[in-house]
Structures are given as structure tokens and as C-alpha cells.
Amino acid sequence: MVGFPKIIHQTWKDENIPERWQGAVESCKKLNPGYEYRLWTDKELVELVKKDYSWLTPTFTGKLLCAYRSWLHSRENVLQPSILLGVIYVCTFLSGARAVVSETKSPLSLFSGYVHPIQRADAIRYVLMHKFGGVYLDIDTMCLVSFDFILNKVNGSSFDAVMAGNNYPAVLDPALMMSKKGNPFMEFCLHRLPIMDHTYILPHLTVFYSTGPYFLSLSYLQYPCHRNLYKLGVNYVRREYFIHEHGSTWKMWDIHIIHFFEDYFVKILIFVIFIKLAKKYVF
């Protein structure tokens, strides 16, 4: 497909892919014999950022400017200003003091300064898609069809990128991305990394908002030309085209707390209200 380099990018800490995921990797190689396969190790990725993306450093003025631009874009797209966005923008301004100090650090201060390793794994996807283009795929994802089949199916040449859809509240899933080299959307994501570099109370939320699914989704919705991006439906991503085996390397202890509130918060709230009303009108 014209415009999409025939390269498969995957990342791991070293060259030894765990045995449980080797079948998934081989399935993608087998279905895409005309594609170059590139496994990037942590050491290689650090060198790549150091060489070609040393500007990935948070600065005070850069954060303020990007926050303002993001707010302007949010007014013109599907995602309107909300309480959550307000919190993010407030965090952006309050973290300015920390950013001033970071200006004197190494150019790798943002990339190497992430608290959770999965944040670096997330951030590097946008680097790879911008620098080389091609296909990024999580190492625990099994291929059921070829990438050329997907690109032909969606008329990929009409878009700058084809990305995996996700369930609410996220719109996109960074587990799968197909991109043209030098894609402006990927550059947009890279410039947004510093302004989203905050601690969002819980580890899971920090990864989710700073580099993961919500970061990508918010970037997509605030990108002025997001109509140039194609979103694959969730059914295609998780059943018809791929099987994601969910290595869950980024999900930590707090995910259980989050799921508990998702499952029971409304029920508990209704129960408490019922008890209060019963006490008031019955007893």
C-alpha cells in the first residue's frame, strides 16, 4: 500500500521474547511475508530518542502553549471542555514550576524520567510511527489477517494513519497503529507528551492519561485534522483481524480498586440513599 512502509515494529526489554508470546509474533510474520520485522530493545530505543528526538523535554512555556492550543482544539472537535479537561489543564499550569527545573536536565529527562516503564513503552510508539512509519503492534497480539488486507479494506491510502478503536472512555487503543512516515498526527502526539506528564493519583490512571489509551484518544479528538485518521472498529481489532492476548504488563494493583468502583459505586450510592430515606420516612 502506497504511503505505508512495510515495516512491523515491536518492542521488548531485550531480544528474548517470552515464550508465551512467540506464537503471536510468528503469526504476524507469517501473514506479512513482504514486511520487514523490527524488534526494538530498551537500549536501542533510548539511543533513538537521544539521537533524533532529544527535544522531548518538558518546558514551562511549552506546557502553557500546548495547554492553550489543546483547549482551543477541544472547542472545535467532538470532545468539549469538561471537568476532567479542566483538571488536566490546571495540573498543567501547576506543574510549570517543576518544568522550569527540568529545563536544565538532560534532553532525555522526559523519556527517562517516567515513573512507570510502560509509559516509555507507550511514548516510543509515537516516535517509531513518526520516524519510520509502518505498523506498531503489541507483542501479545496475534494476527488473523494481513496488514495489506486491512489497508485495502479501509482504503488506507486516503488516511495518514489507521488505528485501533477502543471502548469508552477511551476512543483509541495504542496497541495497534499503522502510520505513514512523518505523520503529522504522530508529531502532534509527541509534542503533547510533556503537557500530559503528570501523576494522576493512581498508577493505572497515570499511565492511562499520560501516555496510554486516553492520551491517544484525547490527542485524536483535539487534533485539527483527525478526519485524516481511520479508526478500526473494536470488533475488528479484537475478534476479526486480531486476538489481543492481554499481557497486562501495565495494569497494577489499583486497577482492582477502579473496577470495584465501576461495578459497585452506583449500587452502593443507591443503597445509601435508600437507607437515609427509609430512616427519614419510615423509622
Protein Blocks (a to p, Z undefined) as FASTA:
>chain_A
ZZiacbdddddfblbdcfklmmmmmmmmmmmmmbccddddfklmmmmmmmmmmmlccdfk
lmmmmmmmmmmmmmmmmbdcdfklmmmmmmmmmmmmmmmmmmmmcfklmmmmpfblklmm
mmmmmmmmmmngpadddfkbccfbdfklmmmmnommlpmbdcdddddfbfbdckbccdde
hiaklmmmmmmmmmmmccehiaklmmmmmmmmmlmmmmmmmpmklmmpccddfklmmmmm
pccehlolmbcfklmmmmmmmmmmmmmmmmmmmmmmmmmmmZZ
